[in-house]
Amino acid sequence: MTTRPDQAVSTIMSWPVATIEHQATLAEAAEALTADTIGALLVLHEGGLVGVLSERDVVVHVAAGANLSHLLVEEVMATDIVTVQSDATIVEAARTMVESEVRHLPVMHDNLIAGVVSIRDVVAVLAAGASDDDVLVVPSGTRVLVVSG
């Protein structure tokens, strides 16, 4: 059965979610990203979501020559967390990602982490749902546009 853009984002979210503690080093985060071949880690403090660390966050510091063992995740993570509720539609999640310019979106059930959805997950559903009269444009990163004819 094909997943439709009007279905709940919970149908495409990943679970379990890869997490890391805020006091971990960036070296530990890089190892976790590599080991799980993922693009982002949800950052926790006392069990609560306090940030998101993406592979881009790590690469910026690697390129700058930083010692990853001396940087903490909390010093590098994005703290302006954008989330979506698990019952939001896939289209709503896509719009949230585009408006917020994020590639990874924590999915919440009330105040609890239910999963995470990536731009790759969302684009796959939108592309599968596009008809011959639709145009799917993905110029870069999180910019996704679906125009109906």
RORO-103253 format. One record per atom (N, C-alpha, C, O): atom name; x, y, z; residue in one letter; residue number from 1. Coordinates in steps of 0.05 Angstrom, whole numbers. Example, Ala and Ser with C-alpha at 12.3 -4.5 7.8 and 13.67 -1.06 7.14 Angstrom:
# residues 2
{N,{264,-114,156},A,1};
{CA,{246,-90,156},A,1};
{C,{264,-66,156},A,1};
{O,{285,-66,169},A,1};
{N,{257,-45,142},S,2};
{CA,{273,-21,143},S,2};
{C,{258,1,157},S,2};
{O,{268,23,161},S,2};
END
This chain:
# residues 149
{N,{17,-24,0},M,1};
{CA,{0,0,0},M,1};
{C,{18,25,0},M,1};
{O,{37,26,15},M,1};
{N,{11,44,-16},T,2};
{CA,{27,69,-19},T,2};
{C,{19,89,3},T,2};
{O,{-5,92,9},T,2};
{N,{39,101,14},T,3};
{CA,{34,122,34},T,3};
{C,{26,147,19},T,3};
{O,{39,155,-1},T,3};
{N,{6,161,29},R,4};
{CA,{-4,185,17},R,4};
{C,{4,210,33},R,4};
{O,{7,208,58},R,4};
{N,{7,233,20},P,5};
{CA,{15,257,34},P,5};
{C,{-5,266,56},P,5};
{O,{2,281,74},P,5};
{N,{-30,257,54},D,6};
{CA,{-50,266,74},D,6};
{C,{-51,247,98},D,6};
{O,{-67,251,116},D,6};
{N,{-34,227,98},Q,7};
{CA,{-33,209,121},Q,7};
{C,{-16,221,144},Q,7};
{O,{-1,240,139},Q,7};
{N,{-19,210,167},A,8};
{CA,{-4,220,191},A,8};
{C,{26,216,187},A,8};
{O,{34,196,176},A,8};
{N,{41,235,196},V,9};
{CA,{70,234,195},V,9};
{C,{81,209,210},V,9};
{O,{103,199,205},V,9};
{N,{65,200,229},S,10};
{CA,{74,176,245},S,10};
{C,{77,152,227},S,10};
{O,{90,133,235},S,10};
{N,{64,152,203},T,11};
{CA,{66,128,185},T,11};
{C,{94,127,172},T,11};
{O,{101,105,162},T,11};
{N,{109,148,172},I,12};
{CA,{135,148,159},I,12};
{C,{158,154,178},I,12};
{O,{181,153,169},I,12};
{N,{152,161,203},M,13};
{CA,{173,168,221},M,13};
{C,{191,144,228},M,13};
{O,{182,121,227},M,13};
{N,{215,150,236},S,14};
{CA,{233,129,245},S,14};
{C,{231,126,275},S,14};
{O,{229,145,290},S,14};
{N,{232,101,284},W,15};
{CA,{233,94,312},W,15};
{C,{248,68,315},W,15};
{O,{242,50,298},W,15};
{N,{265,63,332},P,16};
{CA,{273,82,354},P,16};
{C,{290,105,343},P,16};
{O,{300,104,321},P,16};
{N,{291,126,359},V,17};
{CA,{305,150,351},V,17};
{C,{333,150,363},V,17};
{O,{337,141,386},V,17};
{N,{352,158,347},A,18};
{CA,{380,160,356},A,18};
{C,{382,185,373},A,18};
{O,{376,208,364},A,18};
{N,{391,182,398},T,19};
{CA,{394,205,416},T,19};
{C,{422,205,427},T,19};
{O,{438,186,425},T,19};
{N,{429,228,439},I,20};
{CA,{454,231,452},I,20};
{C,{450,251,475},I,20};
{O,{434,269,474},I,20};
{N,{465,248,496},E,21};
{CA,{464,266,519},E,21};
{C,{478,293,512},E,21};
{O,{498,293,497},E,21};
{N,{469,314,523},H,22};
{CA,{479,341,517},H,22};
{C,{508,344,526},H,22};
{O,{522,361,514},H,22};
{N,{518,329,545},Q,23};
{CA,{545,331,555},Q,23};
{C,{565,313,540},Q,23};
{O,{589,312,546},Q,23};
{N,{555,298,520},A,24};
{CA,{573,281,504},A,24};
{C,{591,299,487},A,24};
{O,{585,322,482},A,24};
{N,{614,288,479},T,25};
{CA,{633,304,462},T,25};
{C,{623,302,433},T,25};
{O,{608,284,425},T,25};
{N,{633,321,417},L,26};
{CA,{627,320,389},L,26};
{C,{639,296,375},L,26};
{O,{629,286,356},L,26};
{N,{662,286,386},A,27};
{CA,{674,261,376},A,27};
{C,{655,238,380},A,27};
{O,{651,221,362},A,27};
{N,{643,236,404},E,28};
{CA,{623,215,409},E,28};
{C,{599,217,390},E,28};
{O,{588,197,381},E,28};
{N,{590,242,386},A,29};
{CA,{568,246,368},A,29};
{C,{574,238,339},A,29};
{O,{558,225,326},A,29};
{N,{598,244,330},A,30};
{CA,{607,237,303},A,30};
{C,{607,206,301},A,30};
{O,{599,195,280},A,30};
{N,{617,192,321},E,31};
{CA,{617,163,321},E,31};
{C,{589,152,320},E,31};
{O,{584,133,306},E,31};
{N,{570,164,335},A,32};
{CA,{542,155,335},A,32};
{C,{529,159,308},A,32};
{O,{515,142,298},A,32};
{N,{534,182,296},L,33};
{CA,{523,188,269},L,33};
{C,{533,168,249},L,33};
{O,{518,158,232},L,33};
{N,{559,162,250},T,34};
{CA,{572,143,232},T,34};
{C,{562,115,236},T,34};
{O,{556,100,217},T,34};
{N,{561,107,261},A,35};
{CA,{554,79,268},A,35};
{C,{525,73,258},A,35};
{O,{519,51,249},A,35};
{N,{507,92,261},D,36};
{CA,{479,88,254},D,36};
{C,{473,97,226},D,36};
{O,{450,95,217},D,36};
{N,{493,108,211},T,37};
{CA,{489,120,185},T,37};
{C,{464,137,183},T,37};
{O,{446,132,167},T,37};
{N,{464,157,201},I,38};
{CA,{441,175,202},I,38};
{C,{451,204,200},I,38};
{O,{475,209,201},I,38};
{N,{433,222,196},G,39};
{CA,{440,250,192},G,39};
{C,{436,268,215},G,39};
{O,{445,291,215},G,39};
{N,{423,258,237},A,40};
{CA,{419,276,260},A,40};
{C,{414,259,285},A,40};
{O,{405,236,284},A,40};
{N,{421,271,307},L,41};
{CA,{416,260,334},L,41};
{C,{398,279,349},L,41};
{O,{402,303,348},L,41};
{N,{378,268,364},L,42};
{CA,{363,285,382},L,42};
{C,{379,286,408},L,42};
{O,{388,266,418},L,42};
{N,{381,310,418},V,43};
{CA,{398,315,442},V,43};
{C,{380,316,467},V,43};
{O,{360,331,467},V,43};
{N,{388,301,487},L,44};
{CA,{372,299,512},L,44};
{C,{386,310,536},L,44};
{O,{411,310,537},L,44};
{N,{371,321,554},H,45};
{CA,{381,329,580},H,45};
{C,{359,321,600},H,45};
{O,{337,330,599},H,45};
{N,{367,304,619},E,46};
{CA,{348,293,638},E,46};
{C,{323,281,625},E,46};
{O,{301,284,635},E,46};
{N,{328,267,602},G,47};
{CA,{306,253,588},G,47};
{C,{290,271,570},G,47};
{O,{273,260,555},G,47};
{N,{293,297,571},G,48};
{CA,{278,315,554},G,48};
{C,{293,325,530},G,48};
{O,{318,327,530},G,48};
{N,{279,331,509},L,49};
{CA,{291,340,484},L,49};
{C,{300,369,487},L,49};
{O,{284,387,494},L,49};
{N,{326,374,483},V,50};
{CA,{337,401,486},V,50};
{C,{351,412,461},V,50};
{O,{359,435,460},V,50};
{N,{354,394,441},G,51};
{CA,{367,403,416},G,51};
{C,{368,382,395},G,51};
{O,{360,359,400},G,51};
{N,{379,390,372},V,52};
{CA,{383,371,350},V,52};
{C,{411,376,340},V,52};
{O,{419,399,335},V,52};
{N,{426,355,336},L,53};
{CA,{453,356,325},L,53};
{C,{454,342,298},L,53};
{O,{448,318,297},L,53};
{N,{460,357,278},S,54};
{CA,{461,345,251},S,54};
{C,{490,340,242},S,54};
{O,{509,350,254},S,54};
{N,{492,323,222},E,55};
{CA,{519,317,211},E,55};
{C,{532,343,201},E,55};
{O,{556,346,202},E,55};
{N,{516,362,191},R,56};
{CA,{527,388,182},R,56};
{C,{540,403,206},R,56};
{O,{561,416,202},R,56};
{N,{527,401,229},D,57};
{CA,{539,415,253},D,57};
{C,{567,404,259},D,57};
{O,{585,419,266},D,57};
{N,{570,378,255},V,58};
{CA,{596,365,261},V,58};
{C,{616,373,239},V,58};
{O,{639,380,245},V,58};
{N,{607,372,214},V,59};
{CA,{625,378,191},V,59};
{C,{636,406,193},V,59};
{O,{660,411,186},V,59};
{N,{620,425,201},V,60};
{CA,{629,453,203},V,60};
{C,{653,455,222},V,60};
{O,{673,469,216},V,60};
{N,{652,440,244},H,61};
{CA,{674,441,263},H,61};
{C,{699,424,254},H,61};
{O,{721,432,260},H,61};
{N,{693,403,240},V,62};
{CA,{716,387,228},V,62};
{C,{731,405,208},V,62};
{O,{755,406,208},V,62};
{N,{716,419,191},A,63};
{CA,{728,436,171},A,63};
{C,{744,459,183},A,63};
{O,{764,468,172},A,63};
{N,{735,468,207},A,64};
{CA,{749,490,220},A,64};
{C,{773,480,236},A,64};
{O,{788,496,248},A,64};
{N,{778,453,236},G,65};
{CA,{801,442,250},G,65};
{C,{797,439,280},G,65};
{O,{817,437,294},G,65};
{N,{773,439,289},A,66};
{CA,{767,437,318},A,66};
{C,{774,409,328},A,66};
{O,{773,389,313},A,66};
{N,{782,408,353},N,67};
{CA,{786,383,366},N,67};
{C,{759,373,377},N,67};
{O,{749,384,396},N,67};
{N,{748,353,364},L,68};
{CA,{721,344,370},L,68};
{C,{719,332,398},L,68};
{O,{697,330,409},L,68};
{N,{741,325,410},S,69};
{CA,{741,314,437},S,69};
{C,{738,336,458},S,69};
{O,{732,330,481},S,69};
{N,{742,361,450},H,70};
{CA,{741,383,468},H,70};
{C,{715,400,466},H,70};
{O,{711,418,481},H,70};
{N,{699,392,447},L,71};
{CA,{673,406,443},L,71};
{C,{651,389,453},L,71};
{O,{650,365,448},L,71};
{N,{632,401,467},L,72};
{CA,{608,386,476},L,72};
{C,{585,390,457},L,72};
{O,{583,410,444},L,72};
{N,{568,369,456},V,73};
{CA,{545,371,438},V,73};
{C,{528,395,444},V,73};
{O,{518,409,426},V,73};
{N,{525,402,470},E,74};
{CA,{508,425,477},E,74};
{C,{520,452,467},E,74};
{O,{505,472,465},E,74};
{N,{545,452,460},E,75};
{CA,{558,477,450},E,75};
{C,{553,480,420},E,75};
{O,{557,502,409},E,75};
{N,{545,459,407},V,76};
{CA,{543,459,378},V,76};
{C,{514,455,368},V,76};
{O,{507,464,346},V,76};
{N,{498,441,383},M,77};
{CA,{471,433,375},M,77};
{C,{453,457,368},M,77};
{O,{457,480,378},M,77};
{N,{433,452,352},A,78};
{CA,{412,472,347},A,78};
{C,{392,471,370},A,78};
{O,{383,450,377},A,78};
{N,{387,494,382},T,79};
{CA,{369,494,405},T,79};
{C,{341,505,398},T,79};
{O,{323,504,414},T,79};
{N,{338,517,374},D,80};
{CA,{312,526,365},D,80};
{C,{297,503,353},D,80};
{O,{295,501,328},D,80};
{N,{288,485,370},I,81};
{CA,{277,460,361},I,81};
{C,{249,464,349},I,81};
{O,{231,476,361},I,81};
{N,{246,453,325},V,82};
{CA,{220,453,311},V,82};
{C,{211,424,312},V,82};
{O,{225,405,305},V,82};
{N,{186,420,321},T,83};
{CA,{174,393,322},T,83};
{C,{147,393,308},T,83};
{O,{137,413,301},T,83};
{N,{137,369,305},V,84};
{CA,{110,365,295},V,84};
{C,{97,343,311},V,84};
{O,{111,324,321},V,84};
{N,{71,344,315},Q,85};
{CA,{57,324,330},Q,85};
{C,{53,299,312},Q,85};
{O,{51,302,287},Q,85};
{N,{51,276,324},S,86};
{CA,{49,251,309},S,86};
{C,{25,248,291},S,86};
{O,{24,233,272},S,86};
{N,{3,263,297},D,87};
{CA,{-21,262,281},D,87};
{C,{-22,283,259},D,87};
{O,{-41,284,244},D,87};
{N,{-1,299,256},A,88};
{CA,{1,319,234},A,88};
{C,{4,303,208},A,88};
{O,{14,281,208},A,88};
{N,{-5,314,186},T,89};
{CA,{-2,300,161},T,89};
{C,{26,303,150},T,89};
{O,{42,320,160},T,89};
{N,{33,286,132},I,90};
{CA,{60,287,119},I,90};
{C,{63,314,105},I,90};
{O,{85,325,106},I,90};
{N,{42,324,93},V,91};
{CA,{44,350,80},V,91};
{C,{49,372,100},V,91};
{O,{65,390,95},V,91};
{N,{36,371,123},E,92};
{CA,{41,391,144},E,92};
{C,{70,389,154},E,92};
{O,{82,410,159},E,92};
{N,{80,365,157},A,93};
{CA,{108,362,165},A,93};
{C,{126,374,144},A,93};
{O,{146,387,151},A,93};
{N,{120,369,119},A,94};
{CA,{137,380,97},A,94};
{C,{137,410,98},A,94};
{O,{158,423,95},A,94};
{N,{114,422,101},R,95};
{CA,{112,451,103},R,95};
{C,{127,462,127},R,95};
{O,{141,482,124},R,95};
{N,{126,448,149},T,96};
{CA,{140,457,173},T,96};
{C,{170,456,167},T,96};
{O,{185,474,175},T,96};
{N,{180,435,154},M,97};
{CA,{208,433,148},M,97};
{C,{217,455,129},M,97};
{O,{239,466,133},M,97};
{N,{201,461,109},V,98};
{CA,{209,481,89},V,98};
{C,{209,509,103},V,98};
{O,{228,524,100},V,98};
{N,{188,515,118},E,99};
{CA,{186,541,132},E,99};
{C,{209,545,152},E,99};
{O,{218,567,156},E,99};
{N,{216,523,165},S,100};
{CA,{237,525,187},S,100};
{C,{265,519,176},S,100};
{O,{284,523,191},S,100};
{N,{267,511,151},E,101};
{CA,{293,505,139},E,101};
{C,{308,484,155},E,101};
{O,{332,487,161},E,101};
{N,{294,462,161},V,102};
{CA,{306,439,175},V,102};
{C,{304,414,158},V,102};
{O,{285,412,142},V,102};
{N,{322,395,161},R,103};
{CA,{322,370,147},R,103};
{C,{313,347,164},R,103};
{O,{308,325,153},R,103};
{N,{312,351,190},H,104};
{CA,{304,330,209},H,104};
{C,{284,342,228},H,104};
{O,{289,363,240},H,104};
{N,{262,328,232},L,105};
{CA,{240,338,248},L,105};
{C,{232,318,269},L,105};
{O,{221,297,263},L,105};
{N,{236,325,294},P,106};
{CA,{226,307,316},P,106};
{C,{196,306,315},P,106};
{O,{182,326,312},P,106};
{N,{185,282,318},V,107};
{CA,{157,277,319},V,107};
{C,{149,272,348},V,107};
{O,{161,255,361},V,107};
{N,{130,287,357},M,108};
{CA,{122,286,385},M,108};
{C,{94,274,389},M,108};
{O,{77,277,371},M,108};
{N,{90,261,411},H,109};
{CA,{63,253,420},H,109};
{C,{59,268,446},H,109};
{O,{70,259,467},H,109};
{N,{44,290,445},D,110};
{CA,{43,308,468},D,110};
{C,{71,318,473},D,110};
{O,{83,332,456},D,110};
{N,{83,313,497},N,111};
{CA,{110,322,503},N,111};
{C,{131,300,501},N,111};
{O,{154,305,509},N,111};
{N,{124,277,491},L,112};
{CA,{142,255,489},L,112};
{C,{152,251,460},L,112};
{O,{137,255,441},L,112};
{N,{177,243,457},I,113};
{CA,{188,238,431},I,113};
{C,{175,212,420},I,113};
{O,{177,191,432},I,113};
{N,{163,215,397},A,114};
{CA,{150,191,384},A,114};
{C,{167,181,361},A,114};
{O,{165,157,355},A,114};
{N,{183,197,350},G,115};
{CA,{200,189,327},G,115};
{C,{214,213,315},G,115};
{O,{215,235,327},G,115};
{N,{224,209,291},V,116};
{CA,{237,231,276},V,116};
{C,{232,225,246},V,116};
{O,{231,202,238},V,116};
{N,{228,247,231},V,117};
{CA,{224,244,203},V,117};
{C,{245,262,189},V,117};
{O,{251,284,198},V,117};
{N,{256,252,167},S,118};
{CA,{276,267,152},S,118};
{C,{264,277,126},S,118};
{O,{243,268,117},S,118};
{N,{277,296,114},I,119};
{CA,{268,307,89},I,119};
{C,{267,285,68},I,119};
{O,{250,285,50},I,119};
{N,{285,265,69},R,120};
{CA,{285,243,51},R,120};
{C,{259,227,53},R,120};
{O,{248,218,33},R,120};
{N,{250,223,77},D,121};
{CA,{225,208,82},D,121};
{C,{201,223,69},D,121};
{O,{184,211,55},D,121};
{N,{201,249,73},V,122};
{CA,{178,265,63},V,122};
{C,{179,267,33},V,122};
{O,{158,264,20},V,122};
{N,{202,272,21},V,123};
{CA,{204,274,-8},V,123};
{C,{196,248,-21},V,123};
{O,{184,248,-43},V,123};
{N,{203,225,-10},A,124};
{CA,{196,199,-21},A,124};
{C,{165,197,-24},A,124};
{O,{155,187,-44},A,124};
{N,{151,206,-4},V,125};
{CA,{121,204,-4},V,125};
{C,{110,224,-24},V,125};
{O,{92,217,-40},V,125};
{N,{120,248,-24},L,126};
{CA,{111,269,-43},L,126};
{C,{116,261,-72},L,126};
{O,{100,265,-90},L,126};
{N,{140,249,-77},A,127};
{CA,{147,241,-104},A,127};
{C,{129,218,-113},A,127};
{O,{120,217,-136},A,127};
{N,{124,199,-95},A,128};
{CA,{107,176,-102},A,128};
{C,{78,185,-107},A,128};
{O,{63,172,-122},A,128};
{N,{69,206,-93},G,129};
{CA,{42,216,-96},G,129};
{C,{38,235,-119},G,129};
{O,{15,243,-124},G,129};
{N,{59,243,-132},A,130};
{CA,{57,262,-154},A,130};
{C,{47,248,-179},A,130};
{O,{57,227,-186},A,130};
{N,{28,261,-193},S,131};
{CA,{17,250,-218},S,131};
{C,{33,262,-241},S,131};
{O,{51,278,-237},S,131};
{N,{26,254,-265},D,132};
{CA,{40,264,-289},D,132};
{C,{36,294,-292},D,132};
{O,{51,308,-304},D,132};
{N,{14,305,-280},D,133};
{CA,{8,333,-282},D,133};
{C,{21,350,-260},D,133};
{O,{20,374,-261},D,133};
{N,{34,337,-241},D,134};
{CA,{47,350,-219},D,134};
{C,{77,354,-226},D,134};
{O,{88,339,-241},D,134};
{N,{88,374,-214},V,135};
{CA,{117,379,-217},V,135};
{C,{129,378,-189},V,135};
{O,{120,392,-171},V,135};
{N,{150,363,-186},L,136};
{CA,{164,361,-161},L,136};
{C,{192,373,-165},L,136};
{O,{208,364,-181},L,136};
{N,{197,394,-150},V,137};
{CA,{223,408,-153},V,137};
{C,{237,407,-126},V,137};
{O,{227,415,-106},V,137};
{N,{262,396,-127},V,138};
{CA,{278,395,-103},V,138};
{C,{306,407,-110},V,138};
{O,{325,392,-115},V,138};
{N,{307,434,-111},P,139};
{CA,{332,446,-119},P,139};
{C,{356,442,-100},P,139};
{O,{378,437,-108},P,139};
{N,{350,442,-74},S,140};
{CA,{371,437,-55},S,140};
{C,{360,436,-27},S,140};
{O,{339,448,-20},S,140};
{N,{373,421,-10},G,141};
{CA,{367,420,18},G,141};
{C,{337,415,24},G,141};
{O,{326,396,15},G,141};
{N,{325,434,39},T,142};
{CA,{298,430,48},T,142};
{C,{277,443,30},T,142};
{O,{253,443,37},T,142};
{N,{285,456,9},R,143};
{CA,{266,469,-9},R,143};
{C,{251,448,-25},R,143};
{O,{262,436,-44},R,143};
{N,{226,444,-19},V,144};
{CA,{209,425,-34},V,144};
{C,{184,439,-43},V,144};
{O,{171,453,-27},V,144};
{N,{178,436,-69},L,145};
{CA,{154,450,-79},L,145};
{C,{139,430,-97},L,145};
{O,{150,418,-115},L,145};
{N,{113,426,-90},V,146};
{CA,{96,409,-107},V,146};
{C,{74,427,-118},V,146};
{O,{59,439,-102},V,146};
{N,{72,429,-144},V,147};
{CA,{52,446,-157},V,147};
{C,{33,428,-172},V,147};
{O,{41,412,-189},V,147};
{N,{7,431,-166},S,148};
{CA,{-13,415,-179},S,148};
{C,{-23,430,-204},S,148};
{O,{-26,454,-204},S,148};
{N,{-28,415,-225},G,149};
{CA,{-37,427,-250},G,149};
{C,{-67,431,-251},G,149};
{O,{-77,441,-272},G,149};
END
